[in-house]
């Protein structure tokens, strides 16, 4: 099953309203935000990291740069480093590389969300392709994923 269909099924099973959207092919999170005409503060980008020896999903606003020192503190580990595509792609067999949704719970991965995303009523995120996104209420995302929330990005 493709990522988008998997997410639709999951959201429907949990009575979550969503909007599926399409856009011209875009590779970076900021390009996706521009193509969808949403703020880079509202678009959730996934950053895969190693937290010590644990593959972990960080979810940041597209407009933010991750702060691995802050992330290590929040995660309670000594070192956080960016995972390579080769290291994380196997965890997402139904997604194009770099187009993973922030639903790490569906991939048996811990999820940590930057506090800035919680300030938005809705978030937009990729659904496994370079041309599609979804929008959901942040409250629904939080209820389903149950991420740890904290400061993961450089000071704004």
N, C-alpha and C positions, 0 to 999 in steps of 0.2 A: 504494500500500500504506500502510495506517495505521501510525503509529509503533509501536504495541504489537506488531503482527504482524511488522514489520521487525525489531524487537529480538528477538522470539522466534526468528525464523529465524536471525539473526546468532548468538545465543547457542547455539542447537542446532548450527549449523555448526562452532562452536568448542568443542563438548562442555562447555558451561557449565551447571551446574544453576541453576535460578532458581525463584522462587515468584512467581506473578502474583496480585495481590490487588486487591480492590475496596473502596471506601469511599464514604460519602455525599459529595456534592459539596463540595469545599473549594478555596479559592483561594490562601491563603498557605501557605508551607512549614510553619509551626508548626501550622496547622489540619490539614494533611495528617498530620503526625506524631501529633497527638492522635487523629484519626480512625482511624489505623492502629495506635494503641496502641504506638508506638515512641518512643524518646527523640529529642528534637530534635537531639541530638548524633550520632545514627545516620542521620537522614534527610538525604540529599544534595540541596541546592538549587543550581540553576544561576543564575548571575548573569552576564549578558552585558555585556561592556565593550568599549570601544575602548582598545587599548594603542597609543598614538600613532595610527597609521593602520590598524591590524590589528584586525578583529573577533576577540574572544577569549572563551573560555568559562572562567569561574571556577566552581569547585565547592566549596561551603562547607557545613558543618553548618547545618541549619535554624535552630539556636539561635544562630548566629554573625552578627556584622555585619562586612561586608567592610572592610578597611583598604586604601584605594587607594594610599597611600604605600608600604606594604609590598609591595603587588602590583606597583607600578611597579619597585621595587627587584628583586624576584624575576624579573620579565619583562625587565629590562634596558632599560626605556623611560623617557622623560621624564614622560609623563602617562598616567594611566589615568582614564577617565571612564565612567560608566554609559551604556550604549547605550539608546536609546529603543525602544519596542515597534515603531515603524515601521521603525527601522533593522535590527532583528534578526529580525523575524517572517518575512521572505522566506527566511531561511536554513533555516527549519523548516516547509516546506509541509505536512508530515504531522502537525503538532502544534498544539494550542491554544496561544494566546499565554501564555507563562509556565509552561507545563507540559512543557518540553523535558527529555529525559533527559540525563544527564551524559556521553553518548557523542558528544562533539564530533567524534571521528574519523569517524563515520558522516555527518557534515555538513561535512567538510573544514575543521574549525576546531581551532585549538590548544586544549589543555585543561590547566588548572592546578588542582591540588587542594590544599585547605588540609590541612596536616599532621594536624590533629585527626581528620579522617575516617579516616586510615590506622590509627588506634588501635582500630578496630572490626573484628571478624571479618567482619561483613556490613554492607552498606549498603542502604538503601531509597531509591527514587527514582521520580519521576513518569515516565509513559510516554506523554505526549502528550495526556492528558485531565485533567479536573478530578476524576475518580472512580476512577482506576486507578494502581497502583504495582507495582513489582517489587522483589524482594530478591535480591541476589547476594552471593557472597563477595567481600570487598574484593580479595583476591588475584587473583581472576578478572577483576574490573574493571580492576585495575592492569595485568595481563598483556595485555588486549585494547586498552585505551585508551592505555597508556603515557604517563600524564600527568606533567607536571613537578610536583613536590611541594614545598611550602614554607609559610611563614607568611603567610596571606592575610587573616586576621581580626584584629580588635582583641584585645588581650591579655585572657586569661581570668583 
